[in-house]
Amino acid sequence: MSDKLTKIPESPKVGMVSLGCPKALVDSERILTRLRADGYAFAPDYVGADVVLVNTCGFLDSAKEESLAAIGEAIAENGRVIVTGCMGNEAEVIRARFPDVLAVTGAHQYEQVVDAVHEAAPPTRGPFVDLIPAGADGEVKLTPRHYSYLKISEGCNHSCSFCIIPQLRGKLASRRIDAVLREAEKLVAAGTKELLVISQDTSAYGVDIRHESRTWKDREVRAHMTDLARELGQLRTPEGEAPWVRLHYVYPYPHVDAIIPLMAQGLITPYLDIPFQHAAPNVLRAMKRPANEARVLERIKAWREICPDLAIRSSFVVGFPGETEEDFQYLLDWLDEAQLDRVGAFRFEPVEGATANDLPGAVPEAVKEERFARLMEKTEAISAARLQAKVGRVIRVIIDEVGEPDEDGDMGATGRSQADAPEIDGQVLLRDVPQDLKSGDIVDVLIEDADAHDLFGVIA
Ligand code: SF4
């Protein structure tokens, strides 16, 4: 054998710890996509990595602590650590605690992160690197192949008093509509069955670029939520099916009304994620929430008349400064009327740099706890009743995971209905599924039972 065999250079390996919200996950995917294009491989653990990237979240103080703990763990386990993401804007805090970090970059500073990785572990260049197989679309995805997040903009033009996102991520910067649609088309062609549209404020999409039009498939399409929804509703998978299109972070501006008929026609998923945060006018004013004047209860009623299957998810903050017992009771009564399908709740927590910290009327921790428990009790009862009403119906379910056969050879699976977004909402648990069922399949399911969060059923 020749002793002149060319040694294939080994690609440097990058480890990634991704914390925070779906938007941060999309950032992690973009960074990894760039790095793979540069010839890097990925290490599944600290030990095999030449450098570890920690994508941090800096939204709440508790998230910052979690980010600092993750950085500490990566330093202890590997030692060569680059920090990026929202908490990267507080480089001094990170460097004071961990002087050994190699670099700190902020949210969306893709170039800087990639440069820092190049410096810490120089890329291997050469023809062999190009033999590394790419995924179907050449992009790295951290979500399962059958669903994908589609980020349509960065930043936010509002100034909610509890939030520092505009400081962290800047003003609204919308992506071009044709670029968004091209990405969505690629994802669907590569196997995505469900697109999750995300941004800080999806209903404000395109405001910053004056809803500019671009040519897409021989027609003019505006950078506007309605046009976006309509176009996403035209996409088809390679099997000719319409993918599910789920809208997150929508504020109840009047133009949202135009989306509901698209849901009723089956073009987009009858699901709206609207972070109301509160209902009492005093609290909403103190929170400086966008679109809080809109007569929301009437509109929800009208939306459900047009699209009876519309599922609404929301989140609420209890114990906001100045929230009185009357305000809180107002919220509970409002929830009785609104009958939201899914609700997440948070106890107010001051965030460094947020103007809400200076508001008078701090609510004692014990009162926050008590209100939190009352809110959860109320929303669980509503959720249980709404899920119970689905028992006996046949609904569409997307399969997330198929289990192993038990000793009798029976298999179960978990999936989600159109009312359930991945990771934040409930599940549909299936019994006795066929052996050839796969994640990403969309099937008709007869609902046999329900609890406060999940549905149980069998393929119809
Ligand atoms: S709308 Fe308000 S809460 Fe949402 S990102 Fe903008 S400022 Fe923050």
Boltz pocket constraint, residues with backbone or C-beta under 6 A from the ligand:
constraints:
  - pocket:
      binder: B
      contacts: [[A, 156], [A, 157], [A, 158], [A, 159], [A, 160], [A, 163], [A, 164], [A, 165], [A, 166], [A, 200], [A, 201], [A, 288], [A, 290]]
      max_distance: 6.0
